[in-house]
Amino acid sequence: MPLRSVQITLVNNTPFALTEYRAGLCHGGGWSGVPPTTVPSNMQVEWQSQDGRRLTGIEGFVKYTCPQAAFTGDGTPPPSTSELVYIHWDNPYIWGKHTNPIDPRTSVSNISAPCGGDVSWPGGTGGTFGTITPGKSTVTQLFAVSNNGSGPNFNFGTGPVGVGFTIWFAWPAYLTDALIAVEHDINLEFTLGLRMKGSTRGSINHFYDGSQGLRALAVQAQQPSLRQLFKL
């Protein structure tokens, strides 16, 4: 097992197919599963990067282009507006209080990755993507489903979704002396969902059994409401 690794599962709960625009590793040993070049609608993909036992840790990013219309309904081509789906991960050899292990965002303007030969988005015309015209606002959003991993003095667990949000948004609270101890392996796993913006259906249907009622999801995750649970 590597000293540091990050595995990401992305579930696309939208009607849009994502196309990889750019992926890169800032440092680390390499990919043990590369980000796929396409993420079809309503499909799940995963990738993993790991260090090369050179005490460098692992950091990388991927950028996907997401069209903002799947169809028009009258047979005409859909509008050519798109948005950026951006995921950055970081699992350094020595952690600090500003370490942010996962940064997933959607945007209609470029998000600069911190390293790894990043290129701006969108970039020019022609080629694989043709002309990419950013939309006026985002129509999708990324949300945390679960976090898991192995490392000193912490246990992520594998859901419910409240576990994911607790770790994600209160990460500095988990940075202890034991976590920073470099003799430990730290291998992280994140599951992210991409949904239509504000859609609880896109958050629930693929991941959770709603037979006990939607309120039960919030209670199980120790959140006061579904709105808080899914960050709506």
N, C-alpha and C positions, 0 to 999 in steps of 0.2 A: 504494500500500500504506500502511496506517495506521502511525503510529509505534509503537503498542502494540495488540496484539490477542490474544485467546485463543479457540481453537476446541476444543470438547470433543465427543468421540464416546462415547456410552454404549451398551453392548451388554447387553441384559437377558437373561441366561441362567438365568432362573427361570420357574416356571409362573405367576407373578403379573403382572398388568398394573398398571403404575404410573400414578397420576393426579397431575398437578401441583397442588400446594397453594399455592405462592407462588414467584414468581421476581422478581428485582429487580436493578437496577444501582445500585451505590453511587455511581459516577461513570464518566464516559466518554461517547463520542459516541452510542452506541446499539447496537441489535442489527443484525447483518447476517444473522441467522438465529436466530429465537427458540427457546427450549426448547419442545418439543412438549407439548401438554396431556396426552397419554397416551403411554405407552411399552408397547406390547403385549408379551406373553411371547415370548421368543426372537426379538426384533427389535432392530435397531440404529437409533439416531437420532443427530443431531448438531445443534449450535448454535454460534454465534459472536458475540462482542461485540468492539467496537473503540472506540478513542478518537476524539475529534472534532478532533484536531490542536490541542487547547488546552493541551497539556502537562500533562494530568491523569492519564494512564494509564487503565487499565480495571480495574474490580473488580465482581464480581457474585456471585449465588448462585441456587440453585434448590432447592426442597423438593418432594419427591414423597411421596405416601402410598402405602404398599405393603401390601396385605392379606396376612395370614399364613396363609391357607388358600385354595386354588384350588377345592377340592371336598371333599365329605364322604363320597362313595361310596354314600350311602343316599338321595340325592335331597333331603335337607334343606338349607336355606341354610347356607353356610359361616359359621363364627364371625366376629364383627365386629371382631376384634382386628387392629390394623395396626401398622406401624412407619414410621419416618421415613427416607427416603433423602435425604441432604443433600450438596450439592456447592458449595463456595465456591472462587472463583478470584481471583487478584490479580496484575496485571502493571503496577506503578506506573511513572510516568515516571522517577523516580529510585529505584533499588533500595537497600535497606539490608540489614544482616546478619540482620534478623528477617523479611524478606520471605518469605512462604510462598505460592508460586504456585498450589498446588492442595491442597484439603483436602476429601477425600471420606469420608463416614462414614454408618453406619446406626445408628439409636438407637430406643429406645422412649420417650424423653422429648424435649422440645424442645431444639434446638440453635439458639442465637441467632446470626443473621448479624450481622456487625459494623456494617452500615449498610444503606441502601437501603429504608427503610420496612418493616423486617422485622415479621412477626407471629408469635405463638407457635403451636406445634403441639401437640396438635390444638386447634382453636378452636370451641368451642360445639357446637351441634347443628343439625340441619336444613340447608337450603340444598343445595348441590351434593353434599356429602359425606355428608349424614345424620349419624348419631352415630358418631364415631370413638373407639374404645376402644383405647388402647395395649396391646400385648402385654406379657407378663412379661419376655421377653428377645428379642433379635433372632434371626431365622432366616436372614437374608441378610447378605452382606458385599460391599463394594466392593474391587476390586483393580486395580492398574496393569497395563496391557497394554503400552503403549509411550508414549514422549514424543518429540516432534519439535519443531523450531522453528528460527528464524533469529535471530541476534543476535551480538554481539561475543564472540569468543574462546571459543565453545563450540559443540558439535555434538552434538545429542541422539541422532541416528540414529533408526531406526524399529523397534527390537526386536532381538533376542529380549526376552523379558520381563525378563531380568536387567538390561538397559539401563534399562528403566523404573524398576525398583526402585532401581538405583544412583543415578539422578538424584533420585528422589523422596525417599529417606530420607537422602541425604547432600548435600542441596541447598546448605547453606552453603559447602561446599568449592568450589562453582562460582562464588561471588561474588568476582570479581576486580575490579581497578580498571577493566579494559576493559568488564566487564559493566555497571558503574554509569555508564559514560560515556554522557551523555544524548544525544549526537549520533547514536547508533545506533538503528535500528529493532529492536524485540524482539517477535517474533510467535510465540506458543507454541501447540502442539497436544498434546492429551492424549487417549488412548484408555483408557477405564475399563470394566471388566466388573462386572456385578452377578451373583453366584452364590449358590446355597444355601450356608450357612455350612459351611466345612470341605470343600467338594466340589471335588476336583481335576478331576473330570469336567467340572464347570461352568467350570473355568478353561481346560481344554485343548481340548475338542471344537470350539468355535467359532473358535479362533484358530490352532491348531497342527496340523501333520501329524505324527501319532504313529507313522508307519509304521516309523521307525527305533528305536522303543522309547522309553518314557517317560524312562529314564535319560539318553538323548541330549539331551533338553530341558534338563536341569540342567547337563550338561557344556557345551552350547553357550552357556548363559547364565552360565557360570563360577560356578555355585553348588554347594555340597557335596551337596545332596540336593533332592528334590522338595518336601519339607516346608519347607526354607528358601526355595526358589524361589517357592512360592506362599503363603508366610507362613501356614502351617497350624499 
